[in-house]
Amino acid sequence: MFSTDSYSTVRGVDKLIPVDVYLSGCPPKPEAVIDAITKLRKKISREIYEDRIRSQ
């Protein structure tokens, strides 16, 4: 998917803090940013929906 052998990559960051989406590129392409935002929006919507179901 993307290189982890780079000075700009922090390996293991997902063990320290939650990571929702990995975004490759330096700088990332606009399409990659849009894709990441879309994935985050879907994840947030899914979590909100699941929270509503649990609260009923």
C-alpha positions in Angstrom: 0.0 0.0 0.0 2.6 2.5 1.0 6.2 2.6 2.1 7.1 2.3 5.8 10.8 2.9 5.2 10.7 6.6 5.1 11.7 9.4 7.5 8.2 10.8 7.3 6.5 7.6 8.5 6.0 6.8 12.2 5.8 3.1 12.6 3.5 1.8 15.3 1.6 5.1 15.8 -1.6 3.0 15.8 -0.4 1.3 18.9 -0.2 4.7 20.7 -3.3 6.4 19.4 -6.3 5.2 17.4 -5.9 5.5 13.7 -9.0 5.5 11.5 -7.5 6.0 8.1 -4.1 5.7 6.7 -3.2 8.3 4.0 -0.2 7.6 1.8 1.8 10.1 -0.2 3.9 13.1 0.5 1.9 15.2 -0.3 -1.1 12.9 -0.8 -3.0 13.2 -4.0 -6.3 15.1 -3.9 -8.1 11.9 -4.8 -6.5 10.1 -1.8 -7.6 12.9 0.6 -11.2 12.8 -0.8 -11.2 9.0 -0.4 -10.0 9.3 3.2 -12.6 11.9 4.0 -15.3 9.7 2.5 -14.2 6.7 4.5 -14.2 8.8 7.7 -17.7 10.1 7.0 -19.0 6.5 6.4 -17.3 5.4 9.6 -18.8 8.3 11.6 -22.3 7.6 10.2 -22.0 3.9 11.0 -21.0 4.7 14.6 -23.8 7.2 15.1 -26.3 4.7 13.7 -25.0 1.9 16.0 -25.1 4.2 19.0 -28.8 5.1 18.3 -29.7 1.4 18.0 -28.0 0.7 21.3 -29.7 3.5 23.1 -33.2 2.3 22.1 
